[in-house]
Amino acid sequence: MNKFEFGNMNKESVYLDENNLRMTTNFRINFSRLAEELLSEGKRDSAIAVLDKCVDVMPDKNVPYNYFMSRIAECITKQPVR
């Protein structure tokens, strides 16, 4: 989580074209799947750290929220989607 370079998606000066924006959907899905697994293992603090990282590297101002953000919101409320 801390070694991968996310390409500065959190900076307003970075342009994300259509292909890059579609790729962010995969990132969000993977973040939510990891958080769900951590929750199932009882590692709530780690799950919250993963979800915080997701929102930090792909903020709404550059990567508009979509359906997959609902999975992230559900994880935060400790109701993972199965």
Buried (B, 14 or more C-beta within 10 A) or exposed (E): EEEEEEEEBBEEEEEBEEEBBEBBBEBBEEBBBBBBBBBEEEBBEBBBBBBEBBBEBBBEEBBEBEEBBEBBEBBBEEEBEE
